[in-house]
Amino acid sequence: MRQVVYLDEVLIVNLAMNLTALWLTSRFTGCERSLTRLLAGAAVGCIYAFLLLWPGWEMLLHIMAKILAALLMVLITFGYGNLKSFVRRLGYLFLSSFCLGGIALGLHYLGQSTALANPLLGDFNKWAVLSGTIGIALILGHWGVRKWHKLATQMTTRVPLTITLWGKKVSLSALVDTGNQLIDPLSQHPVIIIEYQAIKDVLPPELCSILSAGNEDNILSLANTPFANRVRLIPFHSLGRDRGMLLGIRPDEVEIQVRDKIQKTTNVVVGVYHQQLSPEQSYQALLHPELLAA
């Protein structure tokens, strides 16, 4: 049985899919390019698809030929830059292409098994598949990229943290917050802001009673206790209140894991905060950036 292939349809579909894949790549890598550059890169993919239709070009089915075509698409669209950025963009192009292919395949089978496959469309219309795929890609490119970048940023700026207080240890996740510039007025040491719920199990009952009552100003009641030289009040203005006070505690030691190294310091103050810091509960402390530079 002879199979009829319409060249114009092949080129239009390939151009649209290649253009969408390159656009997604530019969005996720943060390397925006003009429509002209995107079209030029997409045209390389069209030429590759065009040559596949002609007898004698079977060698283009080899995996190396496909990789070479992708290399040219990335090079023409984004330039070289450096090896790391080039490989990153190439990886995102492959990932975008796989995602688009999966979406198109899913829509195709969905159309065959639902009312979309009807006599008016014959078999599920290829243009409906193309339109649906591009539509979903546009949503991913505009909305998904923001979520992706937010997640990536949080993952690269979160560090494991271990705090020792009166011989007891508590481990938690801390977000490196460049907006946290709190300094203890007495010692001039940086302040780590920690949720009360994450640290209360290692605090003495006297401190817990003050914190549970939300009565940080009553610090004078600790004057004749063994904790007097370890606590202080820290004024703050950036955690939901214009003017407030955090109960600060000088810990025995703080351990910060940065990649495969552990930094230890005693030149720090822990500021206890009553509310939840992360809506997703992905971290329980805000780390002063100065502590990573130490």
Buried (B, 14 or more C-beta within 10 A) or exposed (E): EEEEEEEEEBBBBBBBBBBBBBBBBBBBBEBEBEEEBBBBBBBBBBEBBBBBEEEEEEEBEEEEBBEEBBBBBBBBBBEEEEEEBBEBBBBBBBBBBEBBEEBBEBBBEBBEEEEBBEEEEEEBBBEBBBEBBBEBBBEBBEEBBEEEEEEEEBEEBBBEBBBBBBEEEBEBBBBBBEEBEBBBEEBEBBBBBBBBEBBBEBBBEBBBEBBEEEEBEEBEEBEEEEBEEBBBBBEBEBBEEEEBBBBBBBBEEBBBBEEEEEEEBEBBBBBBBBEEBBEEEEBBBBBBBBBEEE
